[in-house]
Amino acid sequence: MTSIKIQIKGLDGFIEGLKQAPVFTINELNKAVTRSVGLLQNQTIKEAPVNKQSGGGNLRQSVKSRMTTRISGEVSVDAKYAGFVHEGTAPHEIRPVIKQALANVRTNQFFGKLVRHPGTQPNPFLERSVKVVTPRIQTLFNEAINNVFKKISSMAK
């Protein structure tokens, strides 16, 4: 599984909000996290490459999201090869494990008993996704902070 973790820093106002209006603050945080996770999942699906030669789409279909607690969530890419796509690979040899030779039956290609793969360039689709959605996520958390401060202000009156 390949995943990326994002931490929001500078949420000192929420500490005060938790003391003053804990349920409201947690609900506001939960909304921001839920929306952020959804935005990141959707953008990761858009950014994940598709191998059109093989029918593709498996990497995109393996992008999943879930809330891990009320105020934290994660986006993961569960395809076994996701890390190789994201990080790239060094040149390597490929040998048959079960069969006598390497072949692609679907395309009728025969490769032999050994393939010297040149490696692949990294395709950091998760990192690109984070960069694209970060401004929107910041806006969501700013809105949550403002809502908490408004609530605290109204309680102080």
Protein Blocks (a to p, Z undefined) as FASTA:
>chain_A
ZZdddddehilmmmmmmmmmmmlmmmmmmmmmmmmmmmmmmmmmmmpccdfknopamlmm
mpccddfbfkbccdddfbfklmmmmnopaddddddfklmbdcdfknopaebjbdcdebja
dddfklmmmmmmmmmmmmmmmmmmmmmmmmmmmmmZZ
